[in-house]
Amino acid sequence: MITTHRSSLLALADEPVASGVWWSAVARALDDLADRLDADALLDAGPDGALERAVDDEPTLANRASSANSERMALQVRVFELRRFVAAHAGDPDQVEPVAGRLRGVAKGEHHYEKRVRAVVWDSLSRDIGGE
């Protein structure tokens, strides 16, 4: 599960600069997030992943786990689309603020996804430990 990149996305969104360095950092941050989401798909959502184990331990969590997977996939699409937009508009000073706004949205989506996955896994563990 991804846990730490949100702050760099927010830092880039909160301090947008019409410079090549900023555009490059945005592209790199989005590429890194895409890679982490791909890894999460294997680690959390794969057949031996945390979400699958949570559902195995507590079948009532199946809908929440499925929802978390759907949220990750939607976030992957948003990241891909924003990365493509950045590639097409890098260097355009008129696009800095729109990109910063979309970065904030992606960071918020990432945070929500992280919380959802943690909640499913935690609920599975706490129910198992509690003997419910």
N, CA, C and O atoms as a GROMACS GRO file, in nm:
protein
  528
    1MET      N    1   0.084  -0.117   0.000
    1MET     CA    2   0.000   0.000   0.000
    1MET      C    3   0.090   0.125   0.000
    1MET      O    4   0.187   0.133   0.076
    2ILE      N    5   0.058   0.219  -0.084
    2ILE     CA    6   0.134   0.342  -0.091
    2ILE      C    7   0.110   0.424   0.035
    2ILE      O    8   0.002   0.420   0.093
    3THR      N    9   0.215   0.498   0.077
    3THR     CA   10   0.196   0.570   0.202
    3THR      C   11   0.260   0.707   0.210
    3THR      O   12   0.225   0.784   0.299
    4THR      N   13   0.351   0.742   0.122
    4THR     CA   14   0.427   0.863   0.150
    4THR      C   15   0.433   0.967   0.039
    4THR      O   16   0.488   1.074   0.062
    5HIS      N   17   0.381   0.941  -0.075
    5HIS     CA   18   0.407   1.032  -0.186
    5HIS      C   19   0.313   1.151  -0.191
    5HIS      O   20   0.340   1.248  -0.262
    6ARG      N   21   0.205   1.146  -0.117
    6ARG     CA   22   0.105   1.252  -0.120
    6ARG      C   23   0.167   1.388  -0.090
    6ARG      O   24   0.131   1.488  -0.153
    7SER      N   25   0.259   1.392   0.006
    7SER     CA   26   0.317   1.521   0.045
    7SER      C   27   0.393   1.586  -0.070
    7SER      O   28   0.388   1.708  -0.085
    8SER      N   29   0.463   1.508  -0.152
    8SER     CA   30   0.537   1.570  -0.263
    8SER      C   31   0.440   1.618  -0.371
    8SER      O   32   0.465   1.721  -0.433
    9LEU      N   33   0.331   1.545  -0.394
    9LEU     CA   34   0.230   1.593  -0.488
    9LEU      C   35   0.171   1.725  -0.439
    9LEU      O   36   0.153   1.818  -0.517
   10LEU      N   37   0.140   1.731  -0.311
   10LEU     CA   38   0.084   1.854  -0.255
   10LEU      C   39   0.185   1.968  -0.259
   10LEU      O   40   0.148   2.083  -0.285
   11ALA      N   41   0.312   1.937  -0.233
   11ALA     CA   42   0.414   2.041  -0.239
   11ALA      C   43   0.424   2.099  -0.380
   11ALA      O   44   0.436   2.220  -0.397
   12LEU      N   45   0.419   2.013  -0.479
   12LEU     CA   46   0.423   2.061  -0.617
   12LEU      C   47   0.297   2.140  -0.651
   12LEU      O   48   0.304   2.240  -0.722
   13ALA      N   49   0.184   2.096  -0.600
   13ALA     CA   50   0.058   2.166  -0.626
   13ALA      C   51   0.052   2.301  -0.555
   13ALA      O   52  -0.003   2.398  -0.607
   14ASP      N   53   0.109   2.306  -0.435
   14ASP     CA   54   0.102   2.429  -0.355
   14ASP      C   55   0.205   2.533  -0.395
   14ASP      O   56   0.192   2.650  -0.360
   15GLU      N   57   0.308   2.491  -0.468
   15GLU     CA   58   0.411   2.585  -0.511
   15GLU      C   59   0.435   2.571  -0.662
   15GLU      O   60   0.546   2.542  -0.705
   16PRO      N   61   0.330   2.593  -0.740
   16PRO     CA   62   0.348   2.580  -0.886
   16PRO      C   63   0.435   2.691  -0.942
   16PRO      O   64   0.422   2.808  -0.906
   17VAL      N   65   0.524   2.652  -1.030
   17VAL     CA   66   0.616   2.745  -1.092
   17VAL      C   67   0.622   2.711  -1.241
   17VAL      O   68   0.636   2.595  -1.279
   18ALA      N   69   0.613   2.811  -1.323
   18ALA     CA   70   0.620   2.788  -1.468
   18ALA      C   71   0.766   2.770  -1.509
   18ALA      O   72   0.823   2.854  -1.579
   19SER      N   73   0.825   2.659  -1.465
   19SER     CA   74   0.964   2.631  -1.500
   19SER      C   75   0.976   2.487  -1.545
   19SER      O   76   0.892   2.403  -1.514
   20GLY      N   77   1.081   2.461  -1.618
   20GLY     CA   78   1.107   2.326  -1.664
   20GLY      C   79   1.130   2.229  -1.548
   20GLY      O   80   1.093   2.112  -1.556
   21VAL      N   81   1.191   2.279  -1.442
   21VAL     CA   82   1.217   2.195  -1.325
   21VAL      C   83   1.086   2.150  -1.263
   21VAL      O   84   1.070   2.033  -1.228
   22TRP      N   85   0.991   2.243  -1.249
   22TRP     CA   86   0.860   2.209  -1.191
   22TRP      C   87   0.788   2.107  -1.278
   22TRP      O   88   0.737   2.007  -1.228
   23TRP      N   89   0.783   2.132  -1.409
   23TRP     CA   90   0.715   2.039  -1.499
   23TRP      C   91   0.778   1.901  -1.492
   23TRP      O   92   0.708   1.800  -1.490
   24SER      N   93   0.910   1.896  -1.488
   24SER     CA   94   0.981   1.768  -1.480
   24SER      C   95   0.950   1.698  -1.348
   24SER      O   96   0.928   1.577  -1.345
   25ALA      N   97   0.948   1.773  -1.238
   25ALA     CA   98   0.917   1.715  -1.108
   25ALA      C   99   0.774   1.661  -1.104
   25ALA      O  100   0.749   1.555  -1.046
   26VAL      N  101   0.681   1.732  -1.166
   26VAL     CA  102   0.542   1.685  -1.173
   26VAL      C  103   0.536   1.554  -1.251
   26VAL      O  104   0.473   1.458  -1.206
   27ALA      N  105   0.600   1.550  -1.365
   27ALA     CA  106   0.599   1.429  -1.447
   27ALA      C  107   0.659   1.311  -1.370
   27ALA      O  108   0.606   1.200  -1.372
   28ARG      N  109   0.770   1.336  -1.302
   28ARG     CA  110   0.836   1.230  -1.225
   28ARG      C  111   0.748   1.183  -1.110
   28ARG      O  112   0.737   1.063  -1.085
   29ALA      N  113   0.684   1.277  -1.039
   29ALA     CA  114   0.596   1.240  -0.928
   29ALA      C  115   0.477   1.157  -0.976
   29ALA      O  116   0.438   1.062  -0.909
   30LEU      N  117   0.422   1.193  -1.090
   30LEU     CA  118   0.310   1.116  -1.145
   30LEU      C  119   0.355   0.978  -1.190
   30LEU      O  120   0.284   0.879  -1.170
   31ASP      N  121   0.473   0.970  -1.251
   31ASP     CA  122   0.527   0.840  -1.292
   31ASP      C  123   0.551   0.751  -1.169
   31ASP      O  124   0.521   0.632  -1.171
   32ASP      N  125   0.606   0.811  -1.063
   32ASP     CA  126   0.631   0.736  -0.940
   32ASP      C  127   0.500   0.686  -0.879
   32ASP      O  128   0.491   0.571  -0.835
   33LEU      N  129   0.399   0.771  -0.878
   33LEU     CA  130   0.269   0.731  -0.824
   33LEU      C  131   0.209   0.619  -0.909
   33LEU      O  132   0.154   0.524  -0.854
   34ALA      N  133   0.218   0.630  -1.039
   34ALA     CA  134   0.167   0.525  -1.127
   34ALA      C  135   0.237   0.392  -1.098
   34ALA      O  136   0.172   0.288  -1.093
   35ASP      N  137   0.368   0.396  -1.078
   35ASP     CA  138   0.442   0.274  -1.046
   35ASP      C  139   0.397   0.216  -0.912
   35ASP      O  140   0.381   0.094  -0.899
   36ARG      N  141   0.377   0.301  -0.812
   36ARG     CA  142   0.333   0.253  -0.681
   36ARG      C  143   0.192   0.194  -0.688
   36ARG      O  144   0.164   0.093  -0.624
   37LEU      N  145   0.104   0.257  -0.765
   37LEU     CA  146  -0.031   0.203  -0.779
   37LEU      C  147  -0.029   0.068  -0.849
   37LEU      O  148  -0.106  -0.021  -0.815
   38ASP      N  149   0.060   0.053  -0.947
   38ASP     CA  150   0.076  -0.077  -1.013
   38ASP      C  151   0.125  -0.181  -0.913
   38ASP      O  152   0.077  -0.295  -0.912
   39ALA      N  153   0.220  -0.142  -0.829
   39ALA     CA  154   0.271  -0.234  -0.726
   39ALA      C  155   0.160  -0.268  -0.627
   39ALA      O  156   0.148  -0.382  -0.584
   40ASP      N  157   0.080  -0.169  -0.591
   40ASP     CA  158  -0.032  -0.194  -0.500
   40ASP      C  159  -0.130  -0.294  -0.559
   40ASP      O  160  -0.186  -0.377  -0.487
   41ALA      N  161  -0.151  -0.286  -0.689
   41ALA     CA  162  -0.242  -0.379  -0.754
   41ALA      C  163  -0.195  -0.522  -0.732
   41ALA      O  164  -0.277  -0.613  -0.717
   42LEU      N  165  -0.065  -0.542  -0.729
   42LEU     CA  166  -0.010  -0.675  -0.704
   42LEU      C  167  -0.008  -0.709  -0.556
   42LEU      O  168  -0.046  -0.820  -0.516
   43LEU      N  169   0.036  -0.614  -0.474
   43LEU     CA  170   0.053  -0.640  -0.331
   43LEU      C  171  -0.080  -0.643  -0.255
   43LEU      O  172  -0.100  -0.730  -0.170
   44ASP      N  173  -0.168  -0.551  -0.285
   44ASP     CA  174  -0.293  -0.542  -0.210
   44ASP      C  175  -0.407  -0.618  -0.275
   44ASP      O  176  -0.487  -0.682  -0.207
   45ALA      N  177  -0.416  -0.610  -0.408
   45ALA     CA  178  -0.532  -0.663  -0.476
   45ALA      C  179  -0.507  -0.798  -0.543
   45ALA      O  180  -0.601  -0.861  -0.591
   46GLY      N  181  -0.384  -0.840  -0.547
   46GLY     CA  182  -0.353  -0.967  -0.612
   46GLY      C  183  -0.407  -1.086  -0.535
   46GLY      O  184  -0.462  -1.069  -0.426
   47PRO      N  185  -0.392  -1.204  -0.589
   47PRO     CA  186  -0.450  -1.323  -0.527
   47PRO      C  187  -0.397  -1.351  -0.386
   47PRO      O  188  -0.467  -1.411  -0.305
   48ASP      N  189  -0.276  -1.309  -0.358
   48ASP     CA  190  -0.219  -1.326  -0.223
   48ASP      C  191  -0.208  -1.192  -0.151
   48ASP      O  192  -0.138  -1.181  -0.051
   49GLY      N  193  -0.277  -1.091  -0.201
   49GLY     CA  194  -0.264  -0.957  -0.147
   49GLY      C  195  -0.339  -0.934  -0.017
   49GLY      O  196  -0.418  -1.016   0.027
   50ALA      N  197  -0.310  -0.820   0.042
   50ALA     CA  198  -0.368  -0.785   0.172
   50ALA      C  199  -0.520  -0.779   0.166
   50ALA      O  200  -0.587  -0.824   0.259
   51LEU      N  201  -0.575  -0.724   0.060
   51LEU     CA  202  -0.721  -0.716   0.051
   51LEU      C  203  -0.783  -0.854   0.035
   51LEU      O  204  -0.886  -0.883   0.096
   52GLU      N  205  -0.721  -0.937  -0.045
   52GLU     CA  206  -0.773  -1.073  -0.062
   52GLU      C  207  -0.767  -1.150   0.069
   52GLU      O  208  -0.862  -1.221   0.104
   53ARG      N  209  -0.658  -1.137   0.141
   53ARG     CA  210  -0.647  -1.204   0.272
   53ARG      C  211  -0.750  -1.149   0.370
   53ARG      O  212  -0.807  -1.224   0.449
   54ALA      N  213  -0.774  -1.018   0.364
   54ALA     CA  214  -0.875  -0.957   0.452
   54ALA      C  215  -1.012  -1.016   0.425
   54ALA      O  216  -1.086  -1.047   0.518
   55VAL      N  217  -1.045  -1.032   0.298
   55VAL     CA  218  -1.175  -1.090   0.262
   55VAL      C  219  -1.180  -1.237   0.301
   55VAL      O  220  -1.284  -1.287   0.344
   56ASP      N  221  -1.069  -1.307   0.285
   56ASP     CA  222  -1.065  -1.448   0.328
   56ASP      C  223  -1.092  -1.459   0.478
   56ASP      O  224  -1.163  -1.548   0.523
   57ASP      N  225  -1.033  -1.366   0.555
   57ASP     CA  226  -1.051  -1.367   0.701
   57ASP      C  227  -1.190  -1.319   0.742
   57ASP      O  228  -1.246  -1.366   0.841
   58GLU      N  229  -1.244  -1.226   0.666
   58GLU     CA  230  -1.372  -1.165   0.701
   58GLU      C  231  -1.451  -1.138   0.572
   58GLU      O  232  -1.442  -1.030   0.516
   59PRO      N  233  -1.527  -1.237   0.526
   59PRO     CA  234  -1.598  -1.226   0.398
   59PRO      C  235  -1.692  -1.106   0.388
   59PRO      O  236  -1.722  -1.061   0.278
   60THR      N  237  -1.738  -1.054   0.500
   60THR     CA  238  -1.828  -0.938   0.495
   60THR      C  239  -1.758  -0.812   0.444
   60THR      O  240  -1.823  -0.712   0.416
   61LEU      N  241  -1.627  -0.817   0.433
   61LEU     CA  242  -1.550  -0.702   0.384
   61LEU      C  243  -1.534  -0.704   0.232
   61LEU      O  244  -1.467  -0.617   0.177
   62ALA      N  245  -1.594  -0.801   0.166
   62ALA     CA  246  -1.574  -0.816   0.021
   62ALA      C  247  -1.615  -0.691  -0.057
   62ALA      O  248  -1.543  -0.649  -0.147
   63ASN      N  249  -1.728  -0.632  -0.023
   63ASN     CA  250  -1.773  -0.512  -0.096
   63ASN      C  251  -1.677  -0.396  -0.075
   63ASN      O  252  -1.647  -0.323  -0.169
   64ARG      N  253  -1.631  -0.378   0.048
   64ARG     CA  254  -1.537  -0.268   0.075
   64ARG      C  255  -1.404  -0.291   0.005
   64ARG      O  256  -1.343  -0.196  -0.045
   65ALA      N  257  -1.358  -0.415   0.001
   65ALA     CA  258  -1.233  -0.446  -0.070
   65ALA      C  259  -1.249  -0.422  -0.219
   65ALA      O  260  -1.160  -0.367  -0.284
   66SER      N  261  -1.361  -0.462  -0.273
   66SER     CA  262  -1.388  -0.440  -0.415
   66SER      C  263  -1.394  -0.290  -0.445
   66SER      O  264  -1.344  -0.245  -0.548
   67SER      N  265  -1.455  -0.217  -0.356
   67SER     CA  266  -1.464  -0.071  -0.373
   67SER      C  267  -1.325  -0.008  -0.370
   67SER      O  268  -1.296   0.084  -0.447
   68ALA      N  269  -1.240  -0.056  -0.280
   68ALA     CA  270  -1.103  -0.005  -0.273
   68ALA      C  271  -1.028  -0.035  -0.403
   68ALA      O  272  -0.955   0.050  -0.453
   69ASN      N  273  -1.046  -0.154  -0.456
   69ASN     CA  274  -0.982  -0.188  -0.584
   69ASN      C  275  -1.032  -0.097  -0.696
   69ASN      O  276  -0.954  -0.050  -0.778
   70SER      N  277  -1.162  -0.074  -0.697
   70SER     CA  278  -1.219   0.015  -0.799
   70SER      C  279  -1.165   0.157  -0.785
   70SER      O  280  -1.138   0.224  -0.884
   71GLU      N  281  -1.149   0.200  -0.661
   71GLU     CA  282  -1.095   0.334  -0.637
   71GLU      C  283  -0.951   0.344  -0.685
   71GLU      O  284  -0.911   0.446  -0.742
   72ARG      N  285  -0.871   0.237  -0.663
   72ARG     CA  286  -0.734   0.237  -0.712
   72ARG      C  287  -0.732   0.244  -0.863
   72ARG      O  288  -0.654   0.320  -0.921
   73MET      N  289  -0.816   0.165  -0.928
   73MET     CA  290  -0.818   0.165  -1.075
   73MET      C  291  -0.859   0.302  -1.129
   73MET      O  292  -0.802   0.349  -1.228
   74ALA      N  293  -0.956   0.367  -1.066
   74ALA     CA  294  -0.997   0.501  -1.109
   74ALA      C  295  -0.883   0.601  -1.088
   74ALA      O  296  -0.861   0.689  -1.170
   75LEU      N  297  -0.811   0.586  -0.977
   75LEU     CA  298  -0.697   0.673  -0.950
   75LEU      C  299  -0.587   0.650  -1.054
   75LEU      O  300  -0.523   0.745  -1.098
   76GLN      N  301  -0.566   0.526  -1.092
   76GLN     CA  302  -0.466   0.496  -1.196
   76GLN      C  303  -0.503   0.567  -1.326
   76GLN      O  304  -0.416   0.621  -1.394
   77VAL      N  305  -0.629   0.567  -1.361
   77VAL     CA  306  -0.674   0.635  -1.483
   77VAL      C  307  -0.649   0.785  -1.470
   77VAL      O  308  -0.599   0.847  -1.564
   78ARG      N  309  -0.684   0.844  -1.355
   78ARG     CA  310  -0.662   0.988  -1.335
   78ARG      C  311  -0.515   1.024  -1.348
   78ARG      O  312  -0.480   1.124  -1.410
   79VAL      N  313  -0.429   0.942  -1.288
   79VAL     CA  314  -0.284   0.966  -1.294
   79VAL      C  315  -0.237   0.956  -1.439
   79VAL      O  316  -0.161   1.042  -1.486
   80PHE      N  317  -0.280   0.855  -1.510
   80PHE     CA  318  -0.240   0.837  -1.650
   80PHE      C  319  -0.286   0.957  -1.733
   80PHE      O  320  -0.207   1.011  -1.812
   81GLU      N  321  -0.410   1.000  -1.717
   81GLU     CA  322  -0.461   1.112  -1.795
   81GLU      C  323  -0.388   1.242  -1.762
   81GLU      O  324  -0.357   1.322  -1.851
   82LEU      N  325  -0.361   1.264  -1.634
   82LEU     CA  326  -0.289   1.386  -1.597
   82LEU      C  327  -0.146   1.380  -1.649
   82LEU      O  328  -0.093   1.481  -1.695
   83ARG      N  329  -0.083   1.264  -1.643
   83ARG     CA  330   0.054   1.250  -1.693
   83ARG      C  331   0.058   1.280  -1.844
   83ARG      O  332   0.150   1.345  -1.892
   84ARG      N  333  -0.041   1.231  -1.915
   84ARG     CA  334  -0.049   1.257  -2.059
   84ARG      C  335  -0.071   1.407  -2.085
   84ARG      O  336  -0.013   1.464  -2.177
   85PHE      N  337  -0.156   1.470  -2.004
   85PHE     CA  338  -0.180   1.614  -2.016
   85PHE      C  339  -0.051   1.692  -1.991
   85PHE      O  340  -0.019   1.786  -2.063
   86VAL      N  341   0.022   1.652  -1.886
   86VAL     CA  342   0.149   1.718  -1.854
   86VAL      C  343   0.247   1.705  -1.969
   86VAL      O  344   0.315   1.801  -2.004
   87ALA      N  345   0.255   1.588  -2.029
   87ALA     CA  346   0.346   1.568  -2.142
   87ALA      C  347   0.309   1.658  -2.259
   87ALA      O  348   0.396   1.709  -2.330
   88ALA      N  349   0.179   1.678  -2.279
   88ALA     CA  350   0.134   1.759  -2.393
   88ALA      C  351   0.148   1.908  -2.368
   88ALA      O  352   0.162   1.986  -2.463
   89HIS      N  353   0.143   1.950  -2.241
   89HIS     CA  354   0.138   2.094  -2.211
   89HIS      C  355   0.257   2.145  -2.130
   89HIS      O  356   0.258   2.261  -2.088
   90ALA      N  357   0.356   2.062  -2.108
   90ALA     CA  358   0.472   2.103  -2.029
   90ALA      C  359   0.532   2.231  -2.086
   90ALA      O  360   0.554   2.244  -2.206
   91GLY      N  361   0.559   2.323  -1.998
   91GLY     CA  362   0.618   2.450  -2.037
   91GLY      C  363   0.517   2.560  -2.064
   91GLY      O  364   0.556   2.676  -2.075
   92ASP      N  365   0.391   2.528  -2.076
   92ASP     CA  366   0.287   2.628  -2.101
   92ASP      C  367   0.249   2.695  -1.969
   92ASP      O  368   0.187   2.631  -1.884
   93PRO      N  369   0.285   2.822  -1.951
   93PRO     CA  370   0.256   2.888  -1.824
   93PRO      C  371   0.106   2.899  -1.794
   93PRO      O  372   0.068   2.911  -1.677
   94ASP      N  373   0.023   2.895  -1.896
   94ASP     CA  374  -0.122   2.901  -1.874
   94ASP      C  375  -0.177   2.771  -1.816
   94ASP      O  376  -0.290   2.768  -1.768
   95GLN      N  377  -0.100   2.665  -1.822
   95GLN     CA  378  -0.148   2.535  -1.773
   95GLN      C  379  -0.094   2.499  -1.635
   95GLN      O  380  -0.129   2.394  -1.580
   96VAL      N  381  -0.011   2.585  -1.577
   96VAL     CA  382   0.047   2.554  -1.446
   96VAL      C  383  -0.061   2.543  -1.339
   96VAL      O  384  -0.064   2.444  -1.266
   97GLU      N  385  -0.147   2.641  -1.328
   97GLU     CA  386  -0.252   2.637  -1.225
   97GLU      C  387  -0.351   2.523  -1.246
   97GLU      O  388  -0.386   2.456  -1.150
   98PRO      N  389  -0.397   2.500  -1.370
   98PRO     CA  390  -0.485   2.384  -1.388
   98PRO      C  391  -0.419   2.252  -1.349
   98PRO      O  392  -0.483   2.165  -1.289
   99VAL      N  393  -0.292   2.236  -1.382
   99VAL     CA  394  -0.221   2.114  -1.345
   99VAL      C  395  -0.207   2.107  -1.193
   99VAL      O  396  -0.225   2.000  -1.134
  100ALA      N  397  -0.176   2.218  -1.129
  100ALA     CA  398  -0.164   2.219  -0.982
  100ALA      C  399  -0.297   2.178  -0.918
  100ALA      O  400  -0.298   2.101  -0.822
  101GLY      N  401  -0.407   2.227  -0.971
  101GLY     CA  402  -0.537   2.189  -0.919
  101GLY      C  403  -0.565   2.040  -0.935
  101GLY      O  404  -0.619   1.976  -0.844
  102ARG      N  405  -0.529   1.988  -1.048
  102ARG     CA  406  -0.549   1.844  -1.072
  102ARG      C  407  -0.455   1.760  -0.985
  102ARG      O  408  -0.491   1.650  -0.943
  103LEU      N  409  -0.336   1.812  -0.958
  103LEU     CA  410  -0.244   1.742  -0.867
  103LEU      C  411  -0.305   1.732  -0.728
  103LEU      O  412  -0.297   1.628  -0.663
  104ARG      N  413  -0.367   1.842  -0.681
  104ARG     CA  414  -0.433   1.839  -0.551
  104ARG      C  415  -0.542   1.731  -0.548
  104ARG      O  416  -0.554   1.657  -0.451
  105GLY      N  417  -0.618   1.723  -0.656
  105GLY     CA  418  -0.723   1.622  -0.663
  105GLY      C  419  -0.667   1.480  -0.661
  105GLY      O  420  -0.723   1.392  -0.595
  106VAL      N  421  -0.558   1.459  -0.731
  106VAL     CA  422  -0.495   1.327  -0.732
  106VAL      C  423  -0.440   1.295  -0.593
  106VAL      O  424  -0.456   1.182  -0.545
  107ALA      N  425  -0.377   1.392  -0.528
  107ALA     CA  426  -0.325   1.370  -0.393
  107ALA      C  427  -0.438   1.335  -0.297
  107ALA      O  428  -0.424   1.246  -0.212
  108LYS      N  429  -0.549   1.404  -0.309
  108LYS     CA  430  -0.665   1.375  -0.224
  108LYS      C  431  -0.717   1.234  -0.253
  108LYS      O  432  -0.750   1.160  -0.160
  109GLY      N  433  -0.725   1.198  -0.380
  109GLY     CA  434  -0.769   1.064  -0.416
  109GLY      C  435  -0.676   0.956  -0.364
  109GLY      O  436  -0.720   0.851  -0.318
  110GLU      N  437  -0.546   0.983  -0.370
  110GLU     CA  438  -0.447   0.889  -0.319
  110GLU      C  439  -0.467   0.869  -0.169
  110GLU      O  440  -0.464   0.756  -0.119
  111HIS      N  441  -0.486   0.979  -0.098
  111HIS     CA  442  -0.504   0.972   0.047
  111HIS      C  443  -0.631   0.892   0.082
  111HIS      O  444  -0.628   0.809   0.172
  112HIS      N  445  -0.738   0.918   0.012
  112HIS     CA  446  -0.863   0.847   0.037
  112HIS      C  447  -0.848   0.698   0.010
  112HIS      O  448  -0.896   0.614   0.087
  113TYR      N  449  -0.781   0.664  -0.098
  113TYR     CA  450  -0.757   0.524  -0.132
  113TYR      C  451  -0.674   0.456  -0.023
  113TYR      O  452  -0.708   0.346   0.020
  114GLU      N  453  -0.568   0.520   0.022
  114GLU     CA  454  -0.484   0.464   0.128
  114GLU      C  455  -0.566   0.436   0.253
  114GLU      O  456  -0.555   0.329   0.312
  115LYS      N  457  -0.647   0.533   0.292
  115LYS     CA  458  -0.731   0.516   0.411
  115LYS      C  459  -0.827   0.400   0.395
  115LYS      O  460  -0.848   0.323   0.488
  116ARG      N  461  -0.885   0.387   0.278
  116ARG     CA  462  -0.982   0.281   0.253
  116ARG      C  463  -0.915   0.144   0.264
  116ARG      O  464  -0.969   0.054   0.328
  117VAL      N  465  -0.799   0.128   0.203
  117VAL     CA  466  -0.729  -0.001   0.210
  117VAL      C  467  -0.690  -0.032   0.354
  117VAL      O  468  -0.712  -0.144   0.402
  118ARG      N  469  -0.633   0.066   0.423
  118ARG     CA  470  -0.596   0.044   0.564
  118ARG      C  471  -0.717   0.005   0.648
  118ARG      O  472  -0.707  -0.083   0.733
  119ALA      N  473  -0.830   0.069   0.625
  119ALA     CA  474  -0.950   0.040   0.703
  119ALA      C  475  -0.997  -0.103   0.680
  119ALA      O  476  -1.035  -0.172   0.775
  120VAL      N  477  -0.995  -0.148   0.556
  120VAL     CA  478  -1.038  -0.286   0.527
  120VAL      C  479  -0.944  -0.385   0.596
  120VAL      O  480  -0.990  -0.479   0.662
  121VAL      N  481  -0.815  -0.364   0.581
  121VAL     CA  482  -0.718  -0.456   0.641
  121VAL      C  483  -0.730  -0.452   0.794
  121VAL      O  484  -0.729  -0.556   0.859
  122TRP      N  485  -0.740  -0.333   0.850
  122TRP     CA  486  -0.752  -0.320   0.995
  122TRP      C  487  -0.880  -0.386   1.046
  122TRP      O  488  -0.876  -0.458   1.146
  123ASP      N  489  -0.991  -0.364   0.979
  123ASP     CA  490  -1.116  -0.426   1.022
  123ASP      C  491  -1.107  -0.578   1.017
  123ASP      O  492  -1.161  -0.646   1.104
  124SER      N  493  -1.040  -0.630   0.918
  124SER     CA  494  -1.020  -0.774   0.909
  124SER      C  495  -0.938  -0.825   1.028
  124SER      O  496  -0.973  -0.925   1.091
  125LEU      N  497  -0.831  -0.755   1.057
  125LEU     CA  498  -0.745  -0.797   1.168
  125LEU      C  499  -0.816  -0.782   1.302
  125LEU      O  500  -0.809  -0.872   1.386
  126SER      N  501  -0.884  -0.671   1.322
  126SER     CA  502  -0.949  -0.649   1.451
  126SER      C  503  -1.065  -0.746   1.473
  126SER      O  504  -1.088  -0.788   1.586
  127ARG      N  505  -1.136  -0.781   1.368
  127ARG     CA  506  -1.244  -0.879   1.381
  127ARG      C  507  -1.187  -1.018   1.409
  127ARG      O  508  -1.243  -1.094   1.488
  128ASP      N  509  -1.076  -1.049   1.343
  128ASP     CA  510  -1.014  -1.178   1.363
  128ASP      C  511  -0.958  -1.190   1.504
  128ASP      O  512  -0.976  -1.292   1.571
  129ILE      N  513  -0.891  -1.085   1.549
  129ILE     CA  514  -0.834  -1.084   1.684
  129ILE      C  515  -0.944  -1.086   1.789
  129ILE      O  516  -0.932  -1.151   1.892
  130GLY      N  517  -1.050  -1.013   1.761
  130GLY     CA  518  -1.162  -1.006   1.855
  130GLY      C  519  -1.248  -1.130   1.857
  130GLY      O  520  -1.334  -1.146   1.943
  131GLY      N  521  -1.226  -1.219   1.762
  131GLY     CA  522  -1.298  -1.345   1.761
  131GLY      C  523  -1.440  -1.334   1.710
  131GLY      O  524  -1.523  -1.421   1.738
  132GLU      N  525  -1.469  -1.229   1.637
  132GLU     CA  526  -1.606  -1.214   1.583
  132GLU      C  527  -1.625  -1.300   1.462
  132GLU      O  528  -1.734  -1.300   1.404
   0.00000   0.00000   0.00000
